[in-house]
Amino acid sequence: MKTEHVEVHAGHPNIFAELGLPDAENHFLKAQIVAALHRLVKERKLNQAKAGSFMGITQPEVSRLFRGHFREYSVERLMSFLTAFSQDVEIIVRPHAKAGEAGNITFNAVMA
């Protein structure tokens, strides 16, 4: 049996930036928030209709959201969905480690 050689390289942590998509940082942040929402829904064993009632959206909207169609939602709206699930959202602003360079937006979900 012949073994194929597969080359692997470390990519950018943001797949949207790796693909060269516009507004990659914002899209990556939204994707991380949606992933946290999905984990919360699964942990609580909620169906999409019940999850939608928490977030104030319909079941079809929840389905689209969890399938990656979240471009129409602002980061602020997605954060409000997190707070609807009794999650605190904390925004911390601090100087970037390297002066003169653009800062970063980082999302850290602390799930209990």
GROMACS elastic network, one bead per residue, 0.5 to 0.9 nm:
[ bonds ]
;  ai    aj funct       b0    kb
   10    13     6  0.86106   500
   11    14     6  0.82394   500
   11    15     6  0.78880   500
   11    18     6  0.69006   500
   12    15     6  0.64031   500
   12    16     6  0.88533   500
   12    17     6  0.70798   500
   12    18     6  0.56077   500
   13    16     6  0.89218   500
   13    17     6  0.83172   500
   13    18     6  0.79493   500
   14    17     6  0.53609   500
   14    18     6  0.62920   500
   14    19     6  0.87917   500
   14    24     6  0.75025   500
   14    25     6  0.74468   500
   14    28     6  0.63347   500
   15    19     6  0.61614   500
   15    20     6  0.85816   500
   15    21     6  0.89616   500
   15    24     6  0.81921   500
   15    28     6  0.77309   500
   16    19     6  0.51762   500
   16    20     6  0.63337   500
   16    21     6  0.55049   500
   16    22     6  0.80766   500
   16    23     6  0.83698   500
   16    25     6  0.75794   500
   16    27     6  0.72269   500
   16    28     6  0.65779   500
   17    21     6  0.58664   500
   17    22     6  0.78559   500
   17    23     6  0.82664   500
   17    24     6  0.50618   500
   17    25     6  0.71417   500
   17    28     6  0.84268   500
   18    21     6  0.77729   500
   18    24     6  0.86809   500
   19    24     6  0.87419   500
   20    24     6  0.74902   500
   21    24     6  0.56009   500
   22    25     6  0.85872   500
   22    27     6  0.87218   500
   23    26     6  0.56240   500
   23    27     6  0.63055   500
   23    28     6  0.87199   500
   24    27     6  0.50961   500
   24    28     6  0.59893   500
   24    29     6  0.85726   500
   25    28     6  0.51557   500
   25    29     6  0.62405   500
   25    30     6  0.87133   500
   25   104     6  0.85727   500
   25   105     6  0.75055   500
   26    29     6  0.51404   500
   26    30     6  0.62823   500
   26    31     6  0.86562   500
   26    75     6  0.79162   500
   26   105     6  0.85776   500
   27    30     6  0.51153   500
   27    31     6  0.61602   500
   27    32     6  0.87090   500
   27    70     6  0.86874   500
   27    71     6  0.75258   500
   28    31     6  0.50013   500
   28    32     6  0.62529   500
   28    33     6  0.87248   500
   29    32     6  0.51778   500
   29    33     6  0.63532   500
   29    34     6  0.86992   500
   29    75     6  0.76600   500
   29   105     6  0.76472   500
   29   106     6  0.75867   500
   29   107     6  0.67107   500
   30    33     6  0.51250   500
   30    34     6  0.61472   500
   30    35     6  0.85553   500
   30    70     6  0.74306   500
   30    71     6  0.82182   500
   30    73     6  0.83685   500
   30    74     6  0.79755   500
   30    75     6  0.60757   500
   30    78     6  0.73041   500
   31    34     6  0.50954   500
   31    35     6  0.60939   500
   31    36     6  0.86740   500
   31    68     6  0.74527   500
   31    70     6  0.79585   500
   32    35     6  0.50322   500
   32    36     6  0.63088   500
   32    37     6  0.87007   500
   32   107     6  0.69318   500
   32   108     6  0.86316   500
   32   109     6  0.85323   500
   33    36     6  0.51032   500
   33    37     6  0.62693   500
   33    38     6  0.86477   500
   33    75     6  0.82286   500
   33    78     6  0.67189   500
   33    79     6  0.72621   500
   33    82     6  0.79082   500
   33   107     6  0.78249   500
   33   109     6  0.83504   500
   34    38     6  0.61064   500
   34    39     6  0.86368   500
   34    65     6  0.72616   500
   34    66     6  0.68580   500
   34    68     6  0.81830   500
   34    70     6  0.81457   500
   34    78     6  0.73182   500
   34    82     6  0.89845   500
   35    38     6  0.50142   500
   35    39     6  0.62624   500
   35    40     6  0.86932   500
   35    66     6  0.78432   500
   36    39     6  0.50951   500
   36    40     6  0.62692   500
   36    41     6  0.87248   500
   36    82     6  0.80714   500
   36   109     6  0.68179   500
   36   111     6  0.84922   500
   37    40     6  0.50781   500
   37    41     6  0.62500   500
   37    42     6  0.86665   500
   37    66     6  0.86281   500
   37    78     6  0.87002   500
   37    81     6  0.76063   500
   37    82     6  0.64776   500
   37    85     6  0.83343   500
   38    41     6  0.51496   500
   38    42     6  0.62069   500
   38    43     6  0.85655   500
   38    66     6  0.67712   500
   39    42     6  0.51182   500
   39    43     6  0.59624   500
   39    44     6  0.85204   500
   39   111     6  0.89142   500
   40    43     6  0.51123   500
   40    44     6  0.61588   500
   40    45     6  0.84478   500
   40    46     6  0.87351   500
   40    82     6  0.87769   500
   40    85     6  0.76147   500
   40   111     6  0.85212   500
   41    44     6  0.52897   500
   41    45     6  0.60513   500
   41    46     6  0.53810   500
   41    47     6  0.75228   500
   41    48     6  0.80300   500
   41    51     6  0.64452   500
   41    85     6  0.87954   500
   42    46     6  0.63733   500
   42    47     6  0.83378   500
   43    46     6  0.79171   500
   46    49     6  0.79910   500
   46    50     6  0.59456   500
   46    51     6  0.60433   500
   47    50     6  0.54632   500
   47    51     6  0.62160   500
   47    52     6  0.85954   500
   47    59     6  0.86577   500
   48    52     6  0.59200   500
   48    53     6  0.85675   500
   48    58     6  0.83067   500
   48    59     6  0.52618   500
   48    60     6  0.80546   500
   48    61     6  0.89604   500
   48    62     6  0.60508   500
   48    63     6  0.68532   500
   49    52     6  0.50366   500
   49    53     6  0.63406   500
   49    54     6  0.88976   500
   49    57     6  0.86747   500
   49    58     6  0.66389   500
   49    60     6  0.82246   500
   49    62     6  0.77451   500
   50    53     6  0.50646   500
   50    54     6  0.65550   500
   50    55     6  0.88596   500
   50    59     6  0.78597   500
   51    54     6  0.51959   500
   51    55     6  0.64199   500
   51    56     6  0.85542   500
   51    57     6  0.84365   500
   51    58     6  0.87607   500
   51    59     6  0.77069   500
   51    62     6  0.74136   500
   51    85     6  0.89285   500
   52    56     6  0.56715   500
   52    58     6  0.52312   500
   52    59     6  0.55015   500
   52    60     6  0.86574   500
   52    61     6  0.76636   500
   52    62     6  0.59555   500
   53    56     6  0.50524   500
   53    57     6  0.62884   500
   53    58     6  0.71078   500
   53    59     6  0.82169   500
   54    57     6  0.79308   500
   54    81     6  0.76790   500
   54    84     6  0.59575   500
   54    85     6  0.69218   500
   55    58     6  0.85821   500
   55    62     6  0.87824   500
   55    80     6  0.78327   500
   55    81     6  0.51144   500
   55    82     6  0.81978   500
   55    83     6  0.89296   500
   55    84     6  0.60288   500
   55    85     6  0.79474   500
   56    81     6  0.82389   500
   56    84     6  0.88443   500
   57    60     6  0.83633   500
   57    61     6  0.61914   500
   57    62     6  0.69358   500
   58    61     6  0.51745   500
   58    62     6  0.63912   500
   58    63     6  0.87586   500
   59    62     6  0.50079   500
   59    63     6  0.62071   500
   59    64     6  0.87022   500
   60    64     6  0.62462   500
   60    65     6  0.85488   500
   61    64     6  0.51076   500
   61    65     6  0.60371   500
   61    66     6  0.86160   500
   61    69     6  0.89390   500
   62    66     6  0.61374   500
   62    67     6  0.85410   500
   63    66     6  0.52687   500
   63    67     6  0.62006   500
   63    68     6  0.88739   500
   63    69     6  0.87508   500
   64    67     6  0.50515   500
   64    68     6  0.64984   500
   64    69     6  0.52379   500
   64    70     6  0.73301   500
   65    68     6  0.54262   500
   65    69     6  0.50331   500
   65    70     6  0.51795   500
   65    71     6  0.88934   500
   65    73     6  0.89207   500
   66    69     6  0.72109   500
   66    70     6  0.81109   500
   67    70     6  0.84095   500
   68    71     6  0.82793   500
   69    72     6  0.77572   500
   69    73     6  0.89365   500
   70    73     6  0.54592   500
   70    74     6  0.83755   500
   70    78     6  0.89779   500
   71    74     6  0.75856   500
   73    76     6  0.81088   500
   73    77     6  0.61640   500
   73    78     6  0.66131   500
   74    77     6  0.51507   500
   74    78     6  0.63409   500
   74    79     6  0.86158   500
   75    78     6  0.51019   500
   75    79     6  0.61261   500
   75    80     6  0.86424   500
   76    79     6  0.50900   500
   76    80     6  0.63044   500
   76    81     6  0.88466   500
   77    80     6  0.50002   500
   77    81     6  0.64960   500
   77    82     6  0.89382   500
   78    81     6  0.50566   500
   78    82     6  0.66471   500
   78    83     6  0.89917   500
   79    82     6  0.50371   500
   79    83     6  0.64827   500
   79    84     6  0.87455   500
   79    89     6  0.69451   500
   80    83     6  0.50538   500
   80    84     6  0.62389   500
   80    85     6  0.88797   500
   80    89     6  0.87010   500
   81    84     6  0.50313   500
   81    85     6  0.67628   500
   81    87     6  0.88639   500
   82    85     6  0.52986   500
   82    86     6  0.69381   500
   82    87     6  0.54661   500
   82    88     6  0.74902   500
   82    89     6  0.75161   500
   83    86     6  0.50144   500
   83    88     6  0.59194   500
   83    89     6  0.70164   500
   84    87     6  0.70985   500
   85    88     6  0.89764   500
   94    97     6  0.89463   500
   95    98     6  0.83280   500
   95    99     6  0.77280   500
   95   103     6  0.77033   500
   96    99     6  0.62335   500
   96   100     6  0.83014   500
   96   101     6  0.72666   500
   96   102     6  0.74162   500
   96   103     6  0.53498   500
   96   104     6  0.76219   500
   97   101     6  0.84964   500
   97   103     6  0.83891   500
   98   101     6  0.59176   500
   98   102     6  0.85723   500
   98   103     6  0.86731   500
   99   102     6  0.83652   500
  100   103     6  0.89755   500
